Each structure stands twice: as C-alpha cells, then as structure tokens.
Amino acid sequence: MNVLVFLIPVSLFLGGLGLAAFLWSLRANQYEDLEGDAWRILSEDDDTPRADD
C-alpha cells in the first residue's frame, strides 16, 4: 500500500504532462491541415530527379 503513495502522484504528473503537450500542439496549430499531408504524398512535384534503374 505504501507504493500507492508514490504511484498516484507520479501518474497524475505524467497525465498532466501529456495534457499540457496536447494543449500545446493545439495552440501551435499542429492539426490545422490534415489533408494537406495526404495530398503532398501523392503529388509528383519533387525537385529531385528520379534515378532510373
């Protein structure tokens, strides 16, 4: 039972740290353009030439 005195504050701290990281990512507009990455993968407008085998 003494281990719970240690584990509960640690788990609350880690949960708060995860929540703070999530809120930071929301404020930094990390989730603003979700479809842009999907279209960027499909586009063939690369500046680097392809190596022909």
C-alpha positions as CSV (number, residue, x, y, z in Angstrom):
1,M,0.0,0.0,0.0
2,N,2.9,2.4,0.5
3,V,3.7,2.1,-3.2
4,L,0.4,3.8,-4.0
5,V,1.6,6.9,-2.2
6,F,4.4,7.1,-4.8
7,L,2.5,5.9,-7.9
8,I,-0.6,8.1,-7.7
9,P,1.3,11.5,-7.7
10,V,3.6,10.1,-10.5
11,S,0.7,9.1,-12.6
12,L,-1.1,12.4,-12.1
13,F,2.1,14.3,-13.0
14,L,2.5,12.2,-16.2
15,G,-1.2,12.7,-17.1
16,G,-0.8,16.4,-16.7
17,L,2.3,16.4,-18.7
18,G,0.5,14.6,-21.6
19,L,-2.4,17.0,-21.3
20,A,0.0,20.0,-21.5
21,A,1.7,18.6,-24.5
22,F,-1.7,18.1,-26.2
23,L,-2.8,21.6,-25.4
24,W,0.5,23.0,-26.7
25,S,0.0,21.1,-30.0
26,L,-3.5,22.5,-30.4
27,R,-2.2,26.1,-29.8
28,A,0.7,25.6,-32.2
29,N,-1.8,24.6,-35.0
30,Q,-0.3,21.2,-35.4
31,Y,-3.7,19.8,-36.5
32,E,-4.7,22.6,-38.9
33,D,-4.0,21.0,-42.3
34,L,-4.7,17.2,-42.0
35,E,-5.5,16.7,-45.7
36,G,-2.5,18.6,-47.0
37,D,-0.1,15.9,-45.9
38,A,-2.1,13.3,-47.7
39,W,-2.1,15.2,-51.0
40,R,1.6,16.0,-50.6
41,I,2.4,12.3,-50.6
42,L,0.5,11.8,-53.9
43,S,1.9,14.7,-55.8
44,E,4.9,14.1,-58.1
45,D,6.3,17.7,-57.9
46,D,9.6,16.7,-56.5
47,D,12.6,18.8,-57.2
48,T,15.0,15.9,-57.0
49,P,15.4,13.8,-60.2
50,R,14.5,10.2,-60.1
51,A,17.2,7.6,-60.5
52,D,16.3,5.3,-63.4
53,D,17.2,1.7,-62.9
